[in-house]
């Protein structure tokens, strides 16, 4: 059973992801958070296997929340979610411990596969709805985590 924590400051996105994963066998949503501080606290309490982490959050952003969760729980896999093709933030997230990233325009099947892949220890890469890497170039070779990052170990 994959224990999943969902983090997004938009309630409709959180609720949509919760409803999506409620239909996926083998996944249990252990919590949802609206900001980075809540995400860190919930991760500590619920010990998720995978976190879907929005990049842009109030309080502390998704990159800092990822850094804190990855440092405290090295086995936890974190997939960054972004509504923007912001390569700098995506790279920062990968650098501090994210397993990969997805753009919010990803389809439901792609999001489910990303959570399953992250749980399995596979780097996750995002694509726009056009199938191109965001910004026209992957954040690292093959869109995987950069060498030396937690996901590449």
C-alpha positions in Angstrom: 0.0 0.0 0.0 1.4 3.4 -1.1 0.9 6.0 1.6 0.4 9.3 -0.2 0.5 12.9 1.1 -1.0 15.6 -1.2 0.2 19.2 -0.9 -1.4 22.1 -2.8 -2.6 25.5 -1.8 -5.6 25.3 -4.0 -8.4 23.3 -2.4 -10.0 22.2 -5.7 -6.7 20.6 -6.7 -6.2 18.9 -3.4 -9.8 17.6 -3.4 -9.5 16.5 -7.1 -6.3 14.6 -6.3 -7.8 13.0 -3.2 -10.8 11.8 -5.2 -8.5 10.5 -8.0 -6.4 8.5 -5.6 -9.5 7.2 -3.7 -10.2 5.2 -6.8 -6.7 3.8 -7.2 -6.1 0.3 -5.7 -3.0 0.2 -3.6 -2.9 3.9 -2.7 -4.0 5.4 0.6 -4.1 9.2 1.0 -2.8 9.7 4.5 -3.3 13.5 4.5 -3.4 16.7 2.5 -1.9 20.1 3.3 -2.5 23.6 2.0 1.0 25.0 2.7 4.6 24.0 3.2 4.5 24.2 7.0 1.5 21.9 7.2 3.2 19.5 4.7 6.3 19.2 6.9 4.2 18.6 10.0 1.9 16.1 8.3 4.8 14.2 6.8 6.3 13.9 10.2 3.1 12.6 11.7 1.9 10.3 8.8 5.2 9.0 7.4 4.1 8.9 3.8 5.8 6.9 1.1 5.2 9.5 -1.5 4.4 13.2 -1.4 2.8 15.1 -4.3 4.3 18.6 -3.5 3.1 21.8 -5.2 6.0 24.1 -5.9 4.3 27.5 -5.1 3.0 27.4 -1.6 2.3 30.0 1.2 4.4 30.0 4.4 7.3 28.0 3.0 7.4 27.0 -0.6 7.5 23.5 -2.0 11.2 23.4 -2.5 11.9 24.2 1.2 9.2 21.8 2.3 10.8 19.2 0.1 14.2 19.9 1.6 12.9 19.5 5.1 10.9 16.3 4.5 13.8 14.7 2.5 16.2 15.5 5.3 14.0 14.1 8.0 12.6 11.1 6.0 15.1 10.0 3.4 13.0 7.0 2.3 10.1 9.3 1.4 9.7 10.1 -2.3 8.6 13.5 -3.3 7.2 14.5 -6.7 7.0 18.2 -7.4 3.8 19.5 -9.0 4.0 22.8 -10.9 1.5 24.8 -12.8 4.4 26.5 -14.5 7.3 25.3 -16.5 9.7 26.9 -14.0 12.9 25.0 -14.6 14.8 26.8 -11.9 12.4 25.8 -9.2 12.1 22.3 -10.6 15.9 22.0 -10.6 16.0 23.3 -7.0 13.4 20.7 -6.0 15.4 17.9 -7.5 18.6 19.2 -6.0 17.1 19.2 -2.4 15.6 15.7 -2.7 12.6 15.5 -5.0 12.4 12.3 -7.0 10.9 14.1 -10.0 8.3 16.5 -11.2 5.0 16.8 -13.0 3.2 19.7 -14.6 -0.3 20.2 -13.4 -1.6 19.8 -16.9 -0.7 16.1 -16.7 -3.5 13.6 -17.1 -4.9 11.6 -14.3 -3.2 8.4 -15.6 0.2 10.1 -15.7 -0.2 11.4 -12.2 -1.1 7.9 -10.9 1.9 6.4 -12.8 4.2 9.1 -11.4 3.2 8.2 -7.8 3.7 4.5 -8.5 7.0 5.1 -10.2 8.2 7.3 -7.4 7.3 4.7 -4.9 9.2 2.1 -6.9 12.3 4.4 -6.8 12.1 5.5 -10.4 12.8 9.2 -11.3 9.7 10.9 -12.5 9.7 13.5 -15.3 7.0 15.9 -16.3 5.9 16.8 -19.8 3.5 19.5 -21.0 0.2 18.5 -22.6 2.1 18.9 -25.9 4.5 16.2 -24.8 7.5 18.5 -24.7 9.7 19.1 -21.7 8.8 22.3 -19.9 10.8 25.2 -21.3 12.0 23.1 -24.2 14.7 21.3 -22.2 14.7 18.7 -19.4 16.1 19.8 -16.0 18.8 17.2 -16.3 19.7 14.4 -18.7 16.6 12.4 -19.5 14.5 14.6 -17.1 15.8 12.4 -14.3 17.2 13.7 -11.0 20.6 15.3 -11.4 23.7 13.3 -10.4 24.3 13.6 -6.6 20.7 14.2 -5.8 18.8 11.9 -3.4 16.8 10.4 -6.3 20.0 9.6 -8.2 21.6 7.6 -5.3 
